[in-house]
């Protein structure tokens, strides 16, 4: 998750001033690691295991859900998970899904 894009979205949601500064300080310069067996990965995003993480994720991807709705695609958001639903019952539905624009978060 791009922290810069997250901070821009927070600002658009009128989260400003001391709260935005606190969130920037809380998230900036942090590296998170996930260990699977002997492998470690470096990721940037929100801190897992904190209450602020799921809220930041929902704010970050909220625009995606709204955009998908315009194309008849349902997105269900919960905590740090997204499920996308679209019924394909014929070739027209396939073409409609393929016409959905590429989205960069």
PECORZI-V550027 format. One record per pair of residues at least 24 apart in sequence whose C-alpha atoms are under 7 Angstrom apart, sorted by sequence separation. I is the first residue (numbers start at 1). J is the second residue. D is the distance in whole Angstrom. If there is no record, write none. Layout:
i->I j->J d->D
i->I j->J d->D
This chain:
i->55 j->79 d->7
i->54 j->79 d->4
i->54 j->80 d->5
i->71 j->100 d->7
i->3 j->45 d->7
i->1 j->44 d->6
i->2 j->45 d->7
i->1 j->45 d->5
i->9 j->60 d->7
i->6 j->60 d->6
